[in-house]
Amino acid sequence: MKRREAIKSYALIAGALSTVSISTILSGCKAEVKEGWTPEFFDENEIKILETITEFIMPKTDTPGANDALVHRFIDSAVNDVVEEDE
């Protein structure tokens, strides 16, 4: 599949989902907040930057934002699992 065809297909699928459906799905998302969490890969300053960037991409509106969904914690964990220490 060519990139242009993939983008068109994605646009059709995304357009088919109504705002109400997306809102309903997102409103049901609740992240489990564990107190005392510490980053596994990034340092505290890098996590603050990551929180800012992810919240900018997916801001809180009438649905939860990236920080509410703890996206920065997911990214930290995923990078820790994938990237080797020497990389």
Summary of the structure (lengths in Angstrom):
residues: 87
radius of gyration: 16.4
end to end distance: 31.9
largest distance: 45.8
contacts: 173
relative contact order: 0.12
helix: 56%
strand: 0%
